[in-house]
C-alpha cells in the first residue's frame, strides 16, 4: 500500500476494493509481531464487528482487545464496521458461501451500497486481468526482441509491432464481458448436495398496445399473398415489421426470440425486392436481381431452400443452395434468384475478383443468426458485411441488408455496424416468444469427473420423472455414443426404482405400437429402448430408423427422446420439456473439450414448448457450476456480442489486398473503420486492450 493510500486510511476514507481477506491481519501485523496472535485477533475482531449491539459497544470491546494506543485503527473499524466485516467474509468465501452472503446483504437495506460498490469494482476485474495479461506478454516479447536486435548489432526500427494473439480474446466465443447477470423478478435458487439450481420463471406475454392488431393476409398486396398460402394472418412481430420489410428499401435489423417467425420477415423483404422487378402483367424479370440468404448451418441452409422453393414457386423463382457440400457453377448462379449459403461459402465467392460482375446483381443480403458475430466464425460474417457495404459505396450499387438475430443486449451496436436507421431497428424480448419459456439452470458442484457424471444422470432422472406420464421430454447430449449410454442409464434407473409404469401403461396402444415397431428397427440401442417408451436419434442412424423415431415422437408414443444437436437444427420436433445434459463438447480441430456454442444452446432450448399445445415450455440446462453465469447471461439477453475479428485480422486484410480493395496502409485503416470491431472498440476500448490514454 503506498503513502497516499495510507493517508486516505488515516482519514478513514476506506473503499470496498481496498479490503481483501487479509486486510485486518495486515493492519494488525503492524503492531502485533507474533503472527499466531495476530491471526487469533482477526477472528476476535470479526466476532466483535458481527455481534456487538451498537457502534459504542464496538469501540469499547476493540479498545479492550487491542489497547487504546491503536485508537486510529479502532476508529476506522468502527466507522466502516459493515464494510470491513462483509468485504472480509466475501473475499474469504467459497463460490457457494459467497452466494449466501450476497443474498444476506440484499436482505439488509443498509448493506445495499456496499454490495453495489463491490459489484462495480468486480466489473472492472475482467478488463484489468485481460489488460495485465497482455501487458505482461508484450513486455516479455519486447524485451526478448530488444535483446535479439542488440545482439545482432542492429537498432530497432521506429515502427511498433502488435502481437494480435495477445490482443485476441483467450476465451474466444465463450467471452463474457459482463461480470454479473441480473435475473428476472420471481427467479430463485435451490442448493442441493451436489448441485445448485436456478429457476427463471416464464415471462408473461406482453398485452397488445393500443391500436396494435395482426395484419390479415388479405390486407397484403394481391401479388404478395401466394407466398402466404395457408396463413390467415401475420403474427405480432411480423405485423409490426410489415411496413419496414415489405414497403421500404432501408436496411433492417430484427432481434427476436427463437421461433418468433423471423423467416416470414425474411420472406417479406424478398417479396419487396421481387416487386421492384415485376411487369404490369405480373411476370417477373428474373435476370435482374439476386437475393442472398446467409444461414450458419448446412442443415439450416437445406431447410430454408425447401421452405423458400415451396413458397416462392408461384412466382417462378429458383432457389439454390451453396455450401461446402453443394457447389454452384456460374451458369447455375445466373439462373438462380435466391441463393441460400453459409458465411464461409459466400466469403469464398465474393473474394474472387473475376466473379465481381455477377455479384453486382445482388440486391438483398439477409443475415440469419447475426449474433454469430460473437462466435469464432464471426470474423467471416464481419468481412462479408464490410465488403458489401464498401462495394455499395464504391460502385453506387443498391444492396439492402437485413439482419435477423436472437435477443441480445447491445443490438444498437449491431445496428450501427449494419447502418440501420433507428426507425428500422426492432427489438423484442422473451415475452414475445410464441410459447413462454420457463428456464432451469443446474450447476453441478462436483469436481471429480465420475461423480460429476453420476450427479448429471441423477438430475436428468429427477427432471424426467417430474414430467413422466404428463408431457414429452427431449434430452440433448453431445455425442452419438452418449445418446444410447444416457438413455440406457435412465431406463435402468427406472427399472431399479420401479418407476417405468409412469411412462407406459401396460396394454396401452402406445406400448403395443412401440413393441411392434421395435422388431423392424436396425439400430440395436433403439431396438432395446423402444418398448419402454425411450428412444435415441442421431445422424449415424440409418434414414428409416430416424424417420420412424421422428414420427413416433410427433405422434406422442415416445415419451423420452435422447438426441444430438442434429435434431435441434434439422427436423422441427418440439417437446414440452428440453434438457441439455452437459455443455462440454469435444472439438477435434482444437484437440480438447470446449463449451457449447451460443447458437446451439439457443436452438436447443428453442425446441421447448409446442405451439398450439402448450401454454409454456420448460428448458433445463445442466452444466458445471463455473459456467452458470455465462448461460444465464446468454439466455436472458445480458451477454454482449463482441467482435472476434482481431484473431483473424491478417487473413481478412490479405483477402481484401488480393481482391484489390486495399492498396495502402491508409486504406487498411479505412477498412477497419467499417468493421464491428471498430464499433465495439469505441464503446469498450479497455476490453480490447486500449488504455484510457490511447483512447483519448
SULPEWO-V623362 format. One record per backbone hydrogen bond with DSSP energy under -0.5 kcal/mol. NH is the residue of the N-H (numbers start at 1). CO is the residue of the C=O. Records with the same first field share a line. If there is no record, write none. Layout:
BEGIN
NH=CO / CO
END
This chain:
BEGIN
6=2
7=3
8=4
9=5
10=6
11=7
12=9
13=8
14=12
18=15
19=15 / 16
20=18
23=20
26=22
27=23
28=24
29=25
30=26 / 27
31=28
32=28
33=31
35=33
38=34
39=35
40=36
41=37
42=38
43=39
44=40
45=41
46=42
47=43
48=44
49=45
50=46
51=47
52=48
58=54
59=55
60=56
61=57
62=58
63=59
64=60
65=61
66=62
67=63
70=67
71=68
74=70
75=71
76=72
77=73
78=74
79=75
80=76
81=78
84=80
85=81
86=82
87=83
88=84
89=85
90=86
91=87
92=88
93=89 / 90
98=94
99=95
100=96
101=97
102=98
103=99
104=100
105=101
106=102
107=103
108=104 / 105
109=107
111=108
112=109
115=111
116=112
117=113
118=114
119=115
120=116
121=117
122=118
123=119
124=120 / 121
125=121 / 122
126=122
128=124
129=125
130=126
131=127
132=128
133=129
134=130
135=131
136=132
137=133
138=134
139=135
140=136
141=137
142=138
143=139
144=140
145=141
146=142
147=143
148=144
149=145
150=146
151=147
152=148
153=150
154=149
162=160
164=162
166=163
167=163
168=164
172=169
174=171
175=172
177=175
183=181
187=184
188=199
190=197
192=190 / 195
196=443
197=190
198=441
199=188
200=198 / 439
201=199
206=431
212=209
216=214
217=232
219=216
220=217
224=221
225=221 / 222
227=224
228=225
229=226
231=228
234=215
239=235
240=236
241=237
242=238
245=241
246=242
247=242 / 243
252=401
253=424
254=403
255=426
256=254 / 405
260=257
265=261
266=262
267=263
268=264
269=265
270=266
271=267
272=268
273=269
274=270
275=271
276=272 / 273
277=274
278=275
279=283
282=279
285=277
286=284
288=285
290=361
291=337
292=364
293=339
294=292 / 366
295=293 / 341
301=297
302=298
303=299
304=300
305=301
306=302
307=303
308=304
309=305
310=306
311=307
312=308
313=309
315=312
316=313
317=312
320=338
322=340
323=326
327=325
333=329
334=330
335=331
336=332 / 333
337=318
338=318
339=291 / 337
340=320 / 338
341=293 / 339
342=322
346=342
347=343
348=344
349=345
350=346
351=347
352=348 / 349
353=351
355=352
356=353
359=355
360=356
361=358
362=359
363=290
364=290
365=400
366=292 / 364
367=365 / 402
368=294 / 366
370=367 / 404
372=369
373=370
374=371
375=372
378=375
380=377
381=377
382=378
383=379
384=380
385=381
386=382
387=383
388=384
389=385
390=386
391=387
392=388
393=389
394=390
395=391
396=392
397=392
399=397
400=363
402=365
403=252
404=367
405=254
411=408
413=410
414=410
415=411
416=412
417=413
418=414
419=416
420=415
424=421
425=422
426=253 / 424
428=255
432=429
433=430
436=615
438=436 / 617
439=200 / 437
440=619
441=198
442=621
443=196 / 441
444=442 / 623
445=194
446=194
452=448
453=449
454=450
455=451
456=452
457=453
458=454
459=455
460=456
461=457
462=458
463=459
464=460
465=461
466=462
467=463 / 464
468=464
470=467
471=467
473=559
474=577
475=473 / 561
476=474 / 579
477=475 / 563
483=479 / 480
484=480
485=481
486=482
487=483
488=484
489=485
490=486
491=487
492=488
493=489
494=490
495=491
496=492
497=493
498=494 / 495
499=494
500=494
502=499
503=500
504=500
508=505
512=508
513=509
514=510
515=511
516=512
517=513
518=514
519=515 / 516
520=517
521=518
527=523
528=524
529=525
530=526
531=527
532=529
533=530
534=529
535=560
537=562
541=538
546=542
547=543
548=544
549=545
550=546
551=547
552=548
553=549
554=550
555=551
556=553
557=552
558=552
559=533
560=533
561=473
562=535
563=475 / 561
564=537
567=564
568=565
569=565
570=566
573=571
575=607
577=472
578=618
579=474
580=620
581=476 / 579
582=580 / 622
585=594
587=592
588=586
591=587
592=587
594=585
596=583
601=597
602=598
603=599
604=600
605=601
606=602
607=604
608=605
609=575
611=609
613=610
614=610
617=436
618=576
619=438
620=578
621=440
622=580 / 620
623=442 / 621
625=444
627=624
628=625
631=627
632=628
633=629
634=630
635=631
636=632
637=634
638=633
639=633
640=638
642=640
644=373
647=644
648=645
649=645 / 646
652=648
653=649
654=650
655=651
656=652
657=653
658=654
659=655
660=656
661=656
662=656
668=664
669=665
670=666
671=667
672=668
673=669
674=671
675=672
679=675
680=676
681=677
682=678
683=679
684=680
687=684
688=684 / 685
689=686
690=685
691=689
695=691
696=692
END
